[in-house]
Amino acid sequence: TSVSSSYKSILMALDNTQVTGNEGIVEHQIDRSINNLCAIASRSMQYTDRQVIEIMVSKPKGI
């Protein structure tokens, strides 16, 4: 969650540690890291939109 990530970030800052561009979706340039995050969010939302529509369509009518 966002809260969990924020808490972990605080602990890392207090410990003077950081995530490098060699880990996960983080890049050595901030713009590329942001682009990676945007790509994940936009692709995930496409699936989420389809799933929400499927749930709505599958609900019984008139109840």
PyMOL Python script that loads the backbone (N, CA, C, O; Angstrom):
from pymol import cmd

cmd.read_pdbstr("""\
ATOM      1  N   THR A   1       0.836  -1.189   0.000  1.00  0.00           N
ATOM      2  CA  THR A   1       0.000   0.000   0.000  1.00  0.00           C
ATOM      3  C   THR A   1       0.876   1.247   0.000  1.00  0.00           C
ATOM      4  O   THR A   1       2.088   1.166   0.201  1.00  0.00           O
ATOM      5  N   SER A   2       0.268   2.372  -0.222  1.00  0.00           N
ATOM      6  CA  SER A   2       1.010   3.636  -0.216  1.00  0.00           C
ATOM      7  C   SER A   2       1.596   3.925   1.158  1.00  0.00           C
ATOM      8  O   SER A   2       2.723   4.407   1.274  1.00  0.00           O
ATOM      9  N   VAL A   3       0.827   3.630   2.195  1.00  0.00           N
ATOM     10  CA  VAL A   3       1.302   3.876   3.558  1.00  0.00           C
ATOM     11  C   VAL A   3       2.504   2.995   3.860  1.00  0.00           C
ATOM     12  O   VAL A   3       3.489   3.460   4.434  1.00  0.00           O
ATOM     13  N   SER A   4       2.427   1.742   3.482  1.00  0.00           N
ATOM     14  CA  SER A   4       3.537   0.815   3.705  1.00  0.00           C
ATOM     15  C   SER A   4       4.788   1.269   2.958  1.00  0.00           C
ATOM     16  O   SER A   4       5.890   1.241   3.507  1.00  0.00           O
ATOM     17  N   SER A   5       4.618   1.681   1.723  1.00  0.00           N
ATOM     18  CA  SER A   5       5.754   2.161   0.926  1.00  0.00           C
ATOM     19  C   SER A   5       6.357   3.420   1.537  1.00  0.00           C
ATOM     20  O   SER A   5       7.577   3.576   1.571  1.00  0.00           O
ATOM     21  N   SER A   6       5.507   4.307   2.013  1.00  0.00           N
ATOM     22  CA  SER A   6       5.990   5.535   2.648  1.00  0.00           C
ATOM     23  C   SER A   6       6.787   5.216   3.899  1.00  0.00           C
ATOM     24  O   SER A   6       7.847   5.797   4.134  1.00  0.00           O
ATOM     25  N   TYR A   7       6.277   4.296   4.698  1.00  0.00           N
ATOM     26  CA  TYR A   7       6.962   3.909   5.929  1.00  0.00           C
ATOM     27  C   TYR A   7       8.323   3.294   5.619  1.00  0.00           C
ATOM     28  O   TYR A   7       9.320   3.620   6.265  1.00  0.00           O
ATOM     29  N   LYS A   8       8.361   2.408   4.631  1.00  0.00           N
ATOM     30  CA  LYS A   8       9.630   1.785   4.242  1.00  0.00           C
ATOM     31  C   LYS A   8      10.610   2.828   3.721  1.00  0.00           C
ATOM     32  O   LYS A   8      11.811   2.738   3.977  1.00  0.00           O
ATOM     33  N   SER A   9      10.103   3.814   2.991  1.00  0.00           N
ATOM     34  CA  SER A   9      10.959   4.883   2.476  1.00  0.00           C
ATOM     35  C   SER A   9      11.570   5.688   3.615  1.00  0.00           C
ATOM     36  O   SER A   9      12.741   6.062   3.563  1.00  0.00           O
ATOM     37  N   ILE A  10      10.775   5.949   4.635  1.00  0.00           N
ATOM     38  CA  ILE A  10      11.281   6.675   5.806  1.00  0.00           C
ATOM     39  C   ILE A  10      12.374   5.874   6.492  1.00  0.00           C
ATOM     40  O   ILE A  10      13.417   6.423   6.847  1.00  0.00           O
ATOM     41  N   LEU A  11      12.144   4.583   6.682  1.00  0.00           N
ATOM     42  CA  LEU A  11      13.154   3.741   7.323  1.00  0.00           C
ATOM     43  C   LEU A  11      14.441   3.704   6.509  1.00  0.00           C
ATOM     44  O   LEU A  11      15.536   3.752   7.069  1.00  0.00           O
ATOM     45  N   MET A  12      14.310   3.621   5.199  1.00  0.00           N
ATOM     46  CA  MET A  12      15.500   3.618   4.341  1.00  0.00           C
ATOM     47  C   MET A  12      16.246   4.944   4.446  1.00  0.00           C
ATOM     48  O   MET A  12      17.476   4.961   4.502  1.00  0.00           O
ATOM     49  N   ALA A  13      15.510   6.054   4.471  1.00  0.00           N
ATOM     50  CA  ALA A  13      16.143   7.370   4.577  1.00  0.00           C
ATOM     51  C   ALA A  13      16.876   7.511   5.906  1.00  0.00           C
ATOM     52  O   ALA A  13      17.989   8.035   5.955  1.00  0.00           O
ATOM     53  N   LEU A  14      16.253   7.046   6.979  1.00  0.00           N
ATOM     54  CA  LEU A  14      16.890   7.112   8.294  1.00  0.00           C
ATOM     55  C   LEU A  14      18.142   6.250   8.353  1.00  0.00           C
ATOM     56  O   LEU A  14      19.085   6.555   9.084  1.00  0.00           O
ATOM     57  N   ASP A  15      18.145   5.162   7.572  1.00  0.00           N
ATOM     58  CA  ASP A  15      19.293   4.251   7.531  1.00  0.00           C
ATOM     59  C   ASP A  15      20.302   4.676   6.462  1.00  0.00           C
ATOM     60  O   ASP A  15      21.326   4.020   6.269  1.00  0.00           O
ATOM     61  N   ASN A  16      20.003   5.779   5.769  1.00  0.00           N
ATOM     62  CA  ASN A  16      20.850   6.296   4.697  1.00  0.00           C
ATOM     63  C   ASN A  16      21.070   5.268   3.584  1.00  0.00           C
ATOM     64  O   ASN A  16      22.168   5.155   3.039  1.00  0.00           O
ATOM     65  N   THR A  17      20.010   4.518   3.253  1.00  0.00           N
ATOM     66  CA  THR A  17      20.069   3.567   2.147  1.00  0.00           C
ATOM     67  C   THR A  17      19.103   4.023   1.062  1.00  0.00           C
ATOM     68  O   THR A  17      18.214   4.839   1.305  1.00  0.00           O
ATOM     69  N   GLN A  18      19.290   3.490  -0.126  1.00  0.00           N
ATOM     70  CA  GLN A  18      18.429   3.886  -1.239  1.00  0.00           C
ATOM     71  C   GLN A  18      18.296   2.756  -2.242  1.00  0.00           C
ATOM     72  O   GLN A  18      19.100   1.824  -2.267  1.00  0.00           O
ATOM     73  N   VAL A  19      17.269   2.857  -3.064  1.00  0.00           N
ATOM     74  CA  VAL A  19      17.077   1.929  -4.167  1.00  0.00           C
ATOM     75  C   VAL A  19      17.879   2.480  -5.338  1.00  0.00           C
ATOM     76  O   VAL A  19      17.863   3.684  -5.595  1.00  0.00           O
ATOM     77  N   THR A  20      18.579   1.600  -6.046  1.00  0.00           N
ATOM     78  CA  THR A  20      19.388   2.058  -7.173  1.00  0.00           C
ATOM     79  C   THR A  20      18.673   1.798  -8.492  1.00  0.00           C
ATOM     80  O   THR A  20      17.632   1.142  -8.528  1.00  0.00           O
ATOM     81  N   GLY A  21      19.231   2.308  -9.552  1.00  0.00           N
ATOM     82  CA  GLY A  21      18.683   2.114 -10.884  1.00  0.00           C
ATOM     83  C   GLY A  21      18.798   0.694 -11.382  1.00  0.00           C
ATOM     84  O   GLY A  21      18.316   0.380 -12.470  1.00  0.00           O
ATOM     85  N   ASN A  22      19.423  -0.170 -10.611  1.00  0.00           N
ATOM     86  CA  ASN A  22      19.564  -1.580 -10.990  1.00  0.00           C
ATOM     87  C   ASN A  22      18.461  -2.451 -10.404  1.00  0.00           C
ATOM     88  O   ASN A  22      18.439  -3.661 -10.630  1.00  0.00           O
ATOM     89  N   GLU A  23      17.550  -1.845  -9.657  1.00  0.00           N
ATOM     90  CA  GLU A  23      16.534  -2.615  -8.941  1.00  0.00           C
ATOM     91  C   GLU A  23      15.124  -2.291  -9.427  1.00  0.00           C
ATOM     92  O   GLU A  23      14.763  -1.128  -9.610  1.00  0.00           O
ATOM     93  N   GLY A  24      14.346  -3.336  -9.629  1.00  0.00           N
ATOM     94  CA  GLY A  24      12.926  -3.181  -9.945  1.00  0.00           C
ATOM     95  C   GLY A  24      12.659  -2.263 -11.121  1.00  0.00           C
ATOM     96  O   GLY A  24      13.332  -2.338 -12.149  1.00  0.00           O
ATOM     97  N   ILE A  25      11.668  -1.393 -10.961  1.00  0.00           N
ATOM     98  CA  ILE A  25      11.289  -0.469 -12.035  1.00  0.00           C
ATOM     99  C   ILE A  25      12.051   0.848 -11.940  1.00  0.00           C
ATOM    100  O   ILE A  25      11.873   1.732 -12.777  1.00  0.00           O
ATOM    101  N   VAL A  26      12.894   0.978 -10.928  1.00  0.00           N
ATOM    102  CA  VAL A  26      13.673   2.200 -10.737  1.00  0.00           C
ATOM    103  C   VAL A  26      14.771   2.267 -11.796  1.00  0.00           C
ATOM    104  O   VAL A  26      15.426   1.269 -12.095  1.00  0.00           O
ATOM    105  N   GLU A  27      14.958   3.449 -12.351  1.00  0.00           N
ATOM    106  CA  GLU A  27      15.998   3.698 -13.355  1.00  0.00           C
ATOM    107  C   GLU A  27      17.003   4.696 -12.778  1.00  0.00           C
ATOM    108  O   GLU A  27      16.770   5.281 -11.720  1.00  0.00           O
ATOM    109  N   HIS A  28      18.092   4.878 -13.462  1.00  0.00           N
ATOM    110  CA  HIS A  28      19.090   5.855 -13.029  1.00  0.00           C
ATOM    111  C   HIS A  28      18.624   7.289 -13.282  1.00  0.00           C
ATOM    112  O   HIS A  28      19.149   8.228 -12.684  1.00  0.00           O
ATOM    113  N   GLN A  29      17.639   7.458 -14.168  1.00  0.00           N
ATOM    114  CA  GLN A  29      17.084   8.782 -14.457  1.00  0.00           C
ATOM    115  C   GLN A  29      15.627   8.811 -13.996  1.00  0.00           C
ATOM    116  O   GLN A  29      14.852   7.905 -14.300  1.00  0.00           O
ATOM    117  N   ILE A  30      15.268   9.859 -13.262  1.00  0.00           N
ATOM    118  CA  ILE A  30      13.931   9.942 -12.666  1.00  0.00           C
ATOM    119  C   ILE A  30      12.830   9.878 -13.715  1.00  0.00           C
ATOM    120  O   ILE A  30      11.795   9.250 -13.488  1.00  0.00           O
ATOM    121  N   ASP A  31      13.041  10.521 -14.867  1.00  0.00           N
ATOM    122  CA  ASP A  31      12.009  10.505 -15.914  1.00  0.00           C
ATOM    123  C   ASP A  31      11.706   9.089 -16.382  1.00  0.00           C
ATOM    124  O   ASP A  31      10.553   8.754 -16.656  1.00  0.00           O
ATOM    125  N   ARG A  32      12.732   8.265 -16.472  1.00  0.00           N
ATOM    126  CA  ARG A  32      12.525   6.880 -16.906  1.00  0.00           C
ATOM    127  C   ARG A  32      11.812   6.077 -15.819  1.00  0.00           C
ATOM    128  O   ARG A  32      10.999   5.207 -16.129  1.00  0.00           O
ATOM    129  N   SER A  33      12.106   6.358 -14.558  1.00  0.00           N
ATOM    130  CA  SER A  33      11.401   5.692 -13.453  1.00  0.00           C
ATOM    131  C   SER A  33       9.921   6.041 -13.487  1.00  0.00           C
ATOM    132  O   SER A  33       9.066   5.173 -13.311  1.00  0.00           O
ATOM    133  N   ILE A  34       9.622   7.314 -13.714  1.00  0.00           N
ATOM    134  CA  ILE A  34       8.227   7.759 -13.792  1.00  0.00           C
ATOM    135  C   ILE A  34       7.531   7.106 -14.977  1.00  0.00           C
ATOM    136  O   ILE A  34       6.385   6.673 -14.856  1.00  0.00           O
ATOM    137  N   ASN A  35       8.209   7.028 -16.124  1.00  0.00           N
ATOM    138  CA  ASN A  35       7.631   6.363 -17.295  1.00  0.00           C
ATOM    139  C   ASN A  35       7.322   4.898 -17.006  1.00  0.00           C
ATOM    140  O   ASN A  35       6.284   4.389 -17.428  1.00  0.00           O
ATOM    141  N   ASN A  36       8.217   4.216 -16.288  1.00  0.00           N
ATOM    142  CA  ASN A  36       7.976   2.816 -15.929  1.00  0.00           C
ATOM    143  C   ASN A  36       6.738   2.684 -15.048  1.00  0.00           C
ATOM    144  O   ASN A  36       5.913   1.796 -15.262  1.00  0.00           O
ATOM    145  N   LEU A  37       6.610   3.555 -14.073  1.00  0.00           N
ATOM    146  CA  LEU A  37       5.453   3.526 -13.182  1.00  0.00           C
ATOM    147  C   LEU A  37       4.165   3.816 -13.950  1.00  0.00           C
ATOM    148  O   LEU A  37       3.144   3.168 -13.724  1.00  0.00           O
ATOM    149  N   CYS A  38       4.215   4.778 -14.846  1.00  0.00           N
ATOM    150  CA  CYS A  38       3.034   5.102 -15.661  1.00  0.00           C
ATOM    151  C   CYS A  38       2.636   3.929 -16.547  1.00  0.00           C
ATOM    152  O   CYS A  38       1.448   3.659 -16.725  1.00  0.00           O
ATOM    153  N   ALA A  39       3.620   3.234 -17.101  1.00  0.00           N
ATOM    154  CA  ALA A  39       3.328   2.074 -17.954  1.00  0.00           C
ATOM    155  C   ALA A  39       2.615   0.991 -17.159  1.00  0.00           C
ATOM    156  O   ALA A  39       1.654   0.393 -17.643  1.00  0.00           O
ATOM    157  N   ILE A  40       3.078   0.737 -15.947  1.00  0.00           N
ATOM    158  CA  ILE A  40       2.433  -0.268 -15.097  1.00  0.00           C
ATOM    159  C   ILE A  40       1.007   0.159 -14.767  1.00  0.00           C
ATOM    160  O   ILE A  40       0.074  -0.637 -14.876  1.00  0.00           O
ATOM    161  N   ALA A  41       0.843   1.408 -14.365  1.00  0.00           N
ATOM    162  CA  ALA A  41      -0.485   1.894 -13.972  1.00  0.00           C
ATOM    163  C   ALA A  41      -1.460   1.854 -15.136  1.00  0.00           C
ATOM    164  O   ALA A  41      -2.600   1.421 -14.970  1.00  0.00           O
ATOM    165  N   SER A  42      -1.033   2.295 -16.307  1.00  0.00           N
ATOM    166  CA  SER A  42      -1.969   2.345 -17.435  1.00  0.00           C
ATOM    167  C   SER A  42      -2.346   0.950 -17.910  1.00  0.00           C
ATOM    168  O   SER A  42      -3.504   0.709 -18.249  1.00  0.00           O
ATOM    169  N   ARG A  43      -1.398   0.035 -17.940  1.00  0.00           N
ATOM    170  CA  ARG A  43      -1.707  -1.336 -18.359  1.00  0.00           C
ATOM    171  C   ARG A  43      -2.586  -2.036 -17.332  1.00  0.00           C
ATOM    172  O   ARG A  43      -3.492  -2.787 -17.692  1.00  0.00           O
ATOM    173  N   SER A  44      -2.322  -1.792 -16.066  1.00  0.00           N
ATOM    174  CA  SER A  44      -3.130  -2.408 -15.007  1.00  0.00           C
ATOM    175  C   SER A  44      -4.562  -1.912 -15.060  1.00  0.00           C
ATOM    176  O   SER A  44      -5.498  -2.688 -14.868  1.00  0.00           O
ATOM    177  N   MET A  45      -4.737  -0.634 -15.317  1.00  0.00           N
ATOM    178  CA  MET A  45      -6.083  -0.066 -15.357  1.00  0.00           C
ATOM    179  C   MET A  45      -6.887  -0.605 -16.528  1.00  0.00           C
ATOM    180  O   MET A  45      -8.109  -0.716 -16.432  1.00  0.00           O
ATOM    181  N   GLN A  46      -6.228  -0.943 -17.632  1.00  0.00           N
ATOM    182  CA  GLN A  46      -6.950  -1.528 -18.760  1.00  0.00           C
ATOM    183  C   GLN A  46      -7.593  -2.839 -18.329  1.00  0.00           C
ATOM    184  O   GLN A  46      -8.749  -3.101 -18.662  1.00  0.00           O
ATOM    185  N   TYR A  47      -6.860  -3.659 -17.596  1.00  0.00           N
ATOM    186  CA  TYR A  47      -7.402  -4.924 -17.101  1.00  0.00           C
ATOM    187  C   TYR A  47      -8.492  -4.653 -16.066  1.00  0.00           C
ATOM    188  O   TYR A  47      -9.533  -5.310 -16.064  1.00  0.00           O
ATOM    189  N   THR A  48      -8.246  -3.686 -15.191  1.00  0.00           N
ATOM    190  CA  THR A  48      -9.224  -3.353 -14.159  1.00  0.00           C
ATOM    191  C   THR A  48     -10.536  -2.894 -14.784  1.00  0.00           C
ATOM    192  O   THR A  48     -11.611  -3.301 -14.344  1.00  0.00           O
ATOM    193  N   ASP A  49     -10.452  -2.054 -15.801  1.00  0.00           N
ATOM    194  CA  ASP A  49     -11.669  -1.585 -16.480  1.00  0.00           C
ATOM    195  C   ASP A  49     -12.467  -2.756 -17.034  1.00  0.00           C
ATOM    196  O   ASP A  49     -13.686  -2.809 -16.868  1.00  0.00           O
ATOM    197  N   ARG A  50     -11.795  -3.690 -17.687  1.00  0.00           N
ATOM    198  CA  ARG A  50     -12.486  -4.862 -18.243  1.00  0.00           C
ATOM    199  C   ARG A  50     -13.133  -5.682 -17.137  1.00  0.00           C
ATOM    200  O   ARG A  50     -14.260  -6.154 -17.284  1.00  0.00           O
ATOM    201  N   GLN A  51     -12.416  -5.850 -16.029  1.00  0.00           N
ATOM    202  CA  GLN A  51     -12.932  -6.643 -14.918  1.00  0.00           C
ATOM    203  C   GLN A  51     -14.168  -5.984 -14.310  1.00  0.00           C
ATOM    204  O   GLN A  51     -15.143  -6.670 -14.004  1.00  0.00           O
ATOM    205  N   VAL A  52     -14.141  -4.671 -14.132  1.00  0.00           N
ATOM    206  CA  VAL A  52     -15.291  -3.954 -13.578  1.00  0.00           C
ATOM    207  C   VAL A  52     -16.498  -4.110 -14.496  1.00  0.00           C
ATOM    208  O   VAL A  52     -17.609  -4.348 -14.023  1.00  0.00           O
ATOM    209  N   ILE A  53     -16.289  -3.978 -15.797  1.00  0.00           N
ATOM    210  CA  ILE A  53     -17.397  -4.138 -16.750  1.00  0.00           C
ATOM    211  C   ILE A  53     -17.955  -5.549 -16.690  1.00  0.00           C
ATOM    212  O   ILE A  53     -19.172  -5.731 -16.711  1.00  0.00           O
ATOM    213  N   GLU A  54     -17.080  -6.561 -16.617  1.00  0.00           N
ATOM    214  CA  GLU A  54     -17.549  -7.948 -16.508  1.00  0.00           C
ATOM    215  C   GLU A  54     -18.410  -8.145 -15.267  1.00  0.00           C
ATOM    216  O   GLU A  54     -19.447  -8.805 -15.329  1.00  0.00           O
ATOM    217  N   ILE A  55     -17.991  -7.582 -14.150  1.00  0.00           N
ATOM    218  CA  ILE A  55     -18.755  -7.704 -12.902  1.00  0.00           C
ATOM    219  C   ILE A  55     -20.113  -7.028 -13.057  1.00  0.00           C
ATOM    220  O   ILE A  55     -21.136  -7.583 -12.655  1.00  0.00           O
ATOM    221  N   MET A  56     -20.122  -5.842 -13.634  1.00  0.00           N
ATOM    222  CA  MET A  56     -21.378  -5.108 -13.795  1.00  0.00           C
ATOM    223  C   MET A  56     -22.337  -5.848 -14.724  1.00  0.00           C
ATOM    224  O   MET A  56     -23.535  -5.918 -14.447  1.00  0.00           O
ATOM    225  N   VAL A  57     -21.830  -6.394 -15.808  1.00  0.00           N
ATOM    226  CA  VAL A  57     -22.667  -7.091 -16.784  1.00  0.00           C
ATOM    227  C   VAL A  57     -23.201  -8.401 -16.221  1.00  0.00           C
ATOM    228  O   VAL A  57     -24.301  -8.823 -16.576  1.00  0.00           O
ATOM    229  N   SER A  58     -22.439  -9.045 -15.351  1.00  0.00           N
ATOM    230  CA  SER A  58     -22.851 -10.349 -14.828  1.00  0.00           C
ATOM    231  C   SER A  58     -23.854 -10.256 -13.677  1.00  0.00           C
ATOM    232  O   SER A  58     -24.387 -11.277 -13.245  1.00  0.00           O
ATOM    233  N   LYS A  59     -24.116  -9.053 -13.177  1.00  0.00           N
ATOM    234  CA  LYS A  59     -25.080  -8.896 -12.086  1.00  0.00           C
ATOM    235  C   LYS A  59     -26.482  -9.217 -12.585  1.00  0.00           C
ATOM    236  O   LYS A  59     -26.830  -8.924 -13.729  1.00  0.00           O
ATOM    237  N   PRO A  60     -27.284  -9.824 -11.712  1.00  0.00           N
ATOM    238  CA  PRO A  60     -28.673 -10.115 -12.096  1.00  0.00           C
ATOM    239  C   PRO A  60     -29.431  -8.824 -12.390  1.00  0.00           C
ATOM    240  O   PRO A  60     -29.223  -7.807 -11.729  1.00  0.00           O
ATOM    241  N   LYS A  61     -30.294  -8.876 -13.370  1.00  0.00           N
ATOM    242  CA  LYS A  61     -31.076  -7.703 -13.772  1.00  0.00           C
ATOM    243  C   LYS A  61     -32.358  -7.599 -12.948  1.00  0.00           C
ATOM    244  O   LYS A  61     -32.988  -8.613 -12.645  1.00  0.00           O
ATOM    245  N   GLY A  62     -32.741  -6.388 -12.590  1.00  0.00           N
ATOM    246  CA  GLY A  62     -34.021  -6.134 -11.953  1.00  0.00           C
ATOM    247  C   GLY A  62     -34.141  -6.567 -10.507  1.00  0.00           C
ATOM    248  O   GLY A  62     -35.255  -6.715 -10.005  1.00  0.00           O
ATOM    249  N   ILE A  63     -33.049  -6.770  -9.836  1.00  0.00           N
ATOM    250  CA  ILE A  63     -33.133  -7.179  -8.421  1.00  0.00           C
ATOM    251  C   ILE A  63     -32.745  -6.014  -7.547  1.00  0.00           C
ATOM    252  O   ILE A  63     -32.745  -6.134  -6.322  1.00  0.00           O
TER     253      ILE A  63
END
""", "prot")
cmd.dss("prot")
cmd.show_as("cartoon", "prot")
cmd.util.cbc("prot")
cmd.orient("prot")
